[in-house]
Amino acid sequence: MKKTLPRAEASKYAAWFRALADPTRIQIVSLLARAGGPLTVGEIVSATDVSQATVSQHLKVLAGIRFVLAERHGTAHHYRLNDACVAGFPTAADLVMGREPPARDGDGRAPGGREPAAPGDKLVAAREDPAAARHEPTAARHEPTAARGDRPAGGSPAGVIIRPMTSADATQVLAIYQAGLDGGEASFETRAPTWEAFDAKLLPAHRHVAADGTSGQVLGWVAASGVSDRCVYQGVVEHSLYVAPAARGRGVGAALLRALIGSTEAAGIWTIQSGIFPENTASLRLHERAGFRVVGVRARLGRHRGRWRDVVLLERRSARAGAA
């Protein structure tokens, strides 16, 4: 008897179908497909007769599965279809009736898809602009947690709740972000972004906060962003994790990492990557315990506060997603 569709592949398609299971999102996808180019939120609102807030929320969901890509033009965001992913999207009838999903070539491209990245092309971009490139330290943004308190196995620390991040958390999340940057071992960045900029670049399904179970105060957060628009990299993300200074040493960082790994596994993400300043030894230990491995050291990647900094590149490869 013919084998069924691999579980990881079925999970990926299920996430796509869930994201499209809304008539307004179908309208948006259809509109972008017919537009022949990027559209602003205002243009989409006018065409769909739906409120701006609703359209923005639907675009976040579609961006989360890489169906829609955001491009900044001046101060405005424009949205377009990710043609490479759409080309490889099977219909429900294909899967239910046992027909093969769209074929891919030896490089993993769907027919008509974009060429996959050469192994070093993102690294070159990072050297050209280390502060803005995706491969600046992201795991280096993690707090210097106490080694005994942050163990990746187990539940949340006593009195701590892990939940999805919302816009209501903006002020506390950005304050924790800035406190981490002020410590000097977190990132090449020195100032936290605006909430709008922060919110726009992060995947909606993979952002979590740790909150005090009594007061509701945010103690830390973790979030992930895509590493490339190329469809072949749809299962690769990089993450950032910050814990408030007063909450360090309680296991908050490990609990947040577990939440991130849980959401990425459920979504079929096969690789989480990040970068850490080598001086941030506590964060390196935390990630090692969570299953990350060191890929290599990127020497003198960029200047930070007047000196050149190395960056340790790490990754965690799922044992389930992308294994088939």
N, C-alpha and C positions, 0 to 999 in steps of 0.2 A: 504494500500500500504506500502511496506517495506520502512523504513526510509533510507535516504541517509547516506553516510559516514559522521561522525561528522566533522565540519569545521576545528577544530584544527588538527585532524588526517590527513585530506586531505591536509592541508597546510604543514604538516611535510613531507608527501610523495611527494608533489610537489617540495619542496626544494631538496629532494633526486634526483628526476628525472631531475631537472634543472642542478644539479651538474654533472650528468652522461650524459648530452646531448652534448657530444663532443667525437669524435672517439678516440682521444688520451687518454682521461680519461678511456674510455672503455678498451683500450689496457693496460693501467696501472693496472686497477682493475683485468683484466684477467691474466696479468703477475704475480701479487702478489698472486692471487688465486692458480695459478699453481706452484708457487715457493716453497710452503710448509714452508716458513720461511721469515724473514725480508730481504730486499734488500736495498742496498745503492742507492743514486741518480745516481751514475756512472753506476751501473749495470742496472738500469732502462733505462738510456740514451742509453747504448749499445744495449739493446734488442729492443727498440722502434725506434731507429735512429732519435730521436728528440733532440733538443738542451737542454743543462742542464738548462738554464733559463726557457725554456718552461715547462720542466718536473717539475721543482721546483714550478712553478706557479700552475700547475695542481694538484700537491700534496697538496698545500695549500687549494685549493677548496675542495678536497676530505677529507682533515682533518677537514675542517669546518663543514661538516655534520657527522663527526665521523666515516666515512667509512674506513678511513686510519688512523693509529696511528703511531706516530714517537717515536723511541726509541734511546737514545744516547748510543753509544758504543765507549768509549774513546772520541775522538774529532769528530767523524762522527755520522751522523744521519742515522738510518736504518728505513725503512718503512714496515709496514705489514697491512694486512686487519684486521679490527675489526670484528672478527667472530660473536660476539654476535649481532651486528647490521645487518650484512649481513643475518644472520639466520632469522631475523624478517622483511626483506625487501620484500614487495609484488611485483609481476610483474604488469606492466600496464594492462595486460589482466585480472588479478585478479580483479582489481578495476573497470575497465570499464565494464566488463561483470557481475559485481555484486557478484563475489565470495568473500568470507571472506578473509581478510589478514591473514598471518600466525598466528596461535593460540599462546596465551601466557598463562603461568600458573598463579597461584594465586599470585606469587611474581612479576609478570610483565615480566618474562623472556620469550624470544623467545625460541622455542625448540633448545636445544643444546647451549643456551646462558650461560654466566657466572653467578654465583650466585650474587645477589645484595649485596651491602655492609650492614653489620650490622650497626645499627644507630651510633655507636661510633667508628667505626674502623678508619676513617680518623682523628678523634680527638686524638686518641692515637698516630697516626703517627706524628701529629703536636706537641704533647708534647715531643716526642722523638727528634725532630729536628725543633724547632719553627721557625728558620730563613729560612729553606728551604721548610717547609710544606705549603700546599695550604691555610691553615686556619690562617696564620699569618695576621696581619692587611692589608687589601686591601682597604677597604673604608677609613681606617685611612690614606691612602696615599692621601686623598683629601685635598685640600687647606683649610685653615681656612677662608672660605668665609664670607662675611658680610650677616647677616640674612635678611636684607631688600632687598638686591640686587638679591638674588637667590631664585626665586619663581618657582616651577616646572611647573605651568600653564603658557601658553603664548608662544610667539615666541622667536626668538633669540634677544639678545640685539642689539640696534642700531649700525650699522657699523660692526657687527660680522657675519661671515658666518660659518655655520657648514657643514663640508664635510668629505668624507672618508679619513682616514689616508693613506699615501703612503710612499714609501721608501725615496722619496725626502724630507720628513719631519723629517728624522732620527735625524739630528743634533739638531734641535730645540726641538723635542720631548724629547730626552734624557737629554738635558740641563734643561728643565722644570722639568723632573723627578728628576734630581740631586738636583735642588733647593728645591724641596719638601722634599727630604731626609735630606738635610742640616738643615731644620727647626726643626727637631727632633720629630715631632708629626705625621709623615707619615707612617712609616713602621719599622720593625725590621732591614731591610736592611739599609746599609749606603752608598753603591755605586751603581749607575745605571749600568745595564748590558750593554754588547755590543749590537749593533743593531741586529746582527745575533741571539743572544740568546733571545732578546726581541721579535723579529719577529716570531721566531719559536714556542713560547708558546701561542701566541694570535690567536683567531679565526678571520679569514679574514673579515667576514661579520659584525663584531661588534667592530670596531675600528674607532673612529671619532676624528677630530680635530676641534677646534674653531680657525678661522683665522680672522685677521683684513681685512675688505673688501677693504681697500685702499692699504695697504702695502703688504698684504699677510702674514704678520708675524703670526706665530702660538702663540696663547694665552693660549691654554690648550688642553688636550686630555683625552679621555676615551677609555678603551679597556676591553675586557672580554676574559677569558680562560675557558676551560672545567674543571670540578671538578673531573671527574672520567672517566676511559675508559669504564666502565660498560654501556651497552646500556640503562639500566633503568634510568641512570642519564643523558641521552643525552639532556634533556630539562632543565638542571641546569648549570648555569655558575656563576663565580664570577668576579667582576670587580675592576678596579683601575681607579682613576680620579685625574688628577693634573691640576692646573691652575698656570700660571706664576705669580710671586709675584706682578708685576706691573698691572696685569689684574684683580686682585681680587676685589670683591665688585661690579662687573658690571653685574652679572647674568650669567657669562660664565659657571660656574659649573652646574647650573640648566639647561641651554640649552644643555649642553653635556649629562646630565642625560636623558633629554627628547629624544635625538637622540639615546642613547643606548636602552632605553625602546622601542622606535619605531622599531629599527632593530630586537630586540629580540622578540617582539610581532609578527612581520611579519614572523619570522623564526619558530614560534611555541615553543619558549623557555618559560617554565612555572615558573621558579624561578631564580631570580638574588640574589646572596648572597654576603656578604662582611663583613669585620671586621674593627672596628674603635677603636683607643685608646679612653678611656672614657674622657680624657682631651680635645679631639678635639670636643668640644661642637658645634661649628658652623657646622661641617660636619654631626654630628648627627641630627641637626635640618634640614639641607638640605635634608637628606635622609628621614626623617620623612615626610616632605612636599611632597616628591616624591612617597610616598606610601610604604616605607619600615617600617618594624616593628622590634622591638628588640626581638630576640629569647632568649638571655641570655648573661651572662657575664662569660668569661673564665678567671678565676682568675690566676694571676701570670703565664701566658702562656709562657713567655720567658724573657730573660734578654736583655736589650737594653741600651747601653751606661752606663753599670755598675749598673743598677737597674732592678728589676722585673717589668713587665708591664702587666696589665690586658687588655683584648680585648673584646669589645662589638660585638657580632655576630648579624647581621641583615639580613633580607631577604625581597624581594618583590615578592609576588605571583601574577601571571597574573590572571585576571578575565576571560580571554578568552582561552588562550593556556592551554591545559591539563584539562579543566573544564569538558569536556564530559566524 
